[in-house]
Amino acid sequence: MLTSTLAAELRDMPASVWSQRSRGATGSYVMFIEDEVELADLVVVLWDIARSGPSPAGVSVQRGAAGTVLLVHGADFSLAARSGGPVLVVSDRIRGVLRLDRDPGCQAELSALVSELIAVGQGGQPFSGSTLPPVPPMPWHRDR
């Protein structure tokens, strides 16, 4: 599968060469979450997975040359991401390999999401945000 190849590149290639030599870098295109409703829905699904409990189905984590690599398989999408690095999505609903981490409006949220998915993928308990103030609305958040 394509996302397994992307995850292997993220795992095996040093960060210094990934952007020039990997299929994930050269074959993806930057997409902003607020510009695509399907991506906003995907982020919501990923947060649900992160909050579902330790070791959720479809989530795998591996140590890599440049950081921890996350691979998530959902019903109609797959995500490959590296901690502190690229976030790549392949979806049945949107053509191509999408790179989400370049969106300046969601970098902090994506970083937190990847960290939480890595933690639960390694068997940790999901973070409870019940003691935190609510997150301010972001452009891609919609009433559900």
Rosetta blueprint (number, residue, H / E / L):
1 M L
2 L H
3 T H
4 S H
5 T H
6 L H
7 A H
8 A H
9 E H
10 L H
11 R H
12 D H
13 M L
14 P L
15 A H
16 S H
17 V H
18 W H
19 S H
20 Q H
21 R H
22 S L
23 R H
24 G H
25 A H
26 T H
27 G L
28 S E
29 Y E
30 V E
31 M L
32 F L
33 I H
34 E H
35 D H
36 E L
37 V H
38 E H
39 L H
40 A H
41 D H
42 L H
43 V H
44 V H
45 V H
46 L H
47 W H
48 D H
49 I H
50 A H
51 R L
52 S L
53 G L
54 P L
55 S L
56 P L
57 A L
58 G L
59 V E
60 S E
61 V E
62 Q E
63 R E
64 G E
65 A L
66 A L
67 G E
68 T E
69 V E
70 L E
71 L E
72 V E
73 H E
74 G L
75 A L
76 D L
77 F E
78 S E
79 L E
80 A E
81 A E
82 R E
83 S L
84 G L
85 G L
86 P L
87 V E
88 L E
89 V E
90 V E
91 S E
92 D L
93 R L
94 I L
95 R L
96 G L
97 V E
98 L E
99 R E
100 L L
101 D L
102 R L
103 D L
104 P L
105 G L
106 C L
107 Q H
108 A H
109 E H
110 L H
111 S H
112 A H
113 L H
114 V H
115 S H
116 E H
117 L H
118 I H
119 A H
120 V H
121 G H
122 Q L
123 G L
124 G L
125 Q L
126 P L
127 F L
128 S L
129 G H
130 S H
131 T H
132 L L
133 P L
134 P L
135 V L
136 P L
137 P L
138 M L
139 P L
140 W L
141 H L
142 R L
143 D L
144 R L
